[in-house]
Amino acid sequence: MRALIVESLAPDYAGCALREIPVPTPGPGEVLVEVRAAGVNFPDLLMTRGEYQMKPPLPFGLGMELSGEVTAVGEGVSGLSVGDAVCGGAKLGGFAQYALLPAAAVRPKPGRLSWAQAASYGAAYLTAWVALVRRANVQPGEWVLVHGAAGGVGLAAVDLARALGARVIAASASDEKLAVVQAEYQPDAVVNVTGGFREQVKAITGGAGADVIYDPVGGDVFDESTRCIAFDGRLLVIGFTSGRIPEVSVNMPLIKGFSVVGVRAGEYGRRFPERGRENAGAIWKLADEGTIRPRVHAEVPLSDWREAFDLLANRQVIGKAVIRSDL
């Protein structure tokens, strides 16, 4: 089978190559999935350079989430059969024609979603759910400011926050992207952060500021967010796509009465397994009902994997880019 392998850590994906490797055999508790689609995430790009917190030994396969059909099941696996349409988290190895996964890491593909959508919603919406529900306890009517609103995790937060009854401000540095988000997801307001956003957010919220700020960007965006957060607000730290990890003087949250809350959705599930299963079940139900609508920006063949990576790296994606092994 063909698989995208990281053979060395290097910039510009120079250490990555498509290779022919043996099709794996599932062991106890595992399933083999013929991959139809795999979502591209920023951690995938970081791992090619060794800049992500998970650092597997070389060589390793890339691809953290996928959808496809079960082609073999290992000993002790129940509830899954050959031919089942599934989706789930691979952690490694999703950018391939076949992927080996723990049976516990897959679940039935939501019937309303395409293969590409099913490979796109897991990581982004799980992050949004843990952030908004578990960590921020968002309430109906609260103002939620979502930075990077056109990206995968940002757009998932816009979509989910609206489903939870919050009032949503979608923020981005691109008017073109905001127009798409406005048309397809109907946030209550949109804000272009170029040149600053503090006064705009305060005006939209009647001077109080945003109750919850969802920040996958970091850097200057985080710094200014501390200036437009409401008293008793929750500033959710999702990531640092800007490249700079910001700092905050603790007198700021003291005086303004807000909390800075770290979000690691995967680690949350590992630390609290029962809650982790509840989280996965909750977003699966929302997807199966059609309440949330993951957006696929582009579907790219496995042979053109670099194109999908570049779309994400160059901030051209609205939603998710997907690699299709069956195109």
ZINOR-V649208 format. One record per backbone hydrogen bond with DSSP energy under -1.0 kcal/mol. CO is the residue of the C=O (numbers start at 0). NH is the residue of the N-H. Records with the same first field share a line. If there is no record, write none. Layout:
BEGIN
CO=NH, NH
END
This chain:
BEGIN
0=20
1=96
2=18
3=61
4=16
5=59
10=13
12=15
14=6
16=4
18=2
26=29
28=102
29=73
30=100
31=70, 71
32=98
33=68
36=66
37=322
40=43, 44
41=45
42=46
43=47
45=48, 50
47=9
59=5
61=94
62=93
63=89, 90
64=38
65=87
66=35, 36
67=85
68=33
69=82
71=31
73=76
74=28
80=83
83=69
84=108
85=67
86=106
87=65
89=91
93=95
94=3
96=34
98=32
100=30
101=104
102=105
104=88
106=86
109=112
113=117
114=118
116=119, 120
120=124
121=125
122=126
123=127
124=128
125=129
126=130
127=131
128=132, 133
129=134
130=135
131=137
138=141
141=166
142=211
143=168
144=213
145=170
147=150
149=318
150=154
151=155
152=156
153=157
154=158
155=159
156=160
157=161
158=162
159=163
160=165
161=164
164=140
166=143
167=187, 188
168=145
169=190
170=148
171=192
173=177
174=178
175=179
176=180
177=181
178=182
179=183
180=184
181=185
188=169
190=171
192=195
196=200
197=201
198=202
199=203
200=204
201=206
202=205
204=207
209=229
210=233
211=144
212=235
213=146
214=237, 238
215=240
216=241
217=220
218=222
219=223
220=224
221=225
223=226
224=227
227=209
229=232
232=258
233=212
234=260
235=214
236=262
239=242
243=218
248=251
249=253
250=254
251=255
252=256
256=231
258=234
260=236
263=267
264=268
265=269
266=270
267=271
271=275
272=276
273=277
274=278
275=279
276=280
277=281
278=282
279=283
280=284
281=285
282=286
283=287
284=288
285=290, 291
294=319
297=321
299=323
300=303
301=304
303=306, 307
304=308
305=309
306=310
307=311
308=312
309=313
310=315
311=314
319=296, 297
320=39
321=299
322=37
323=301
END
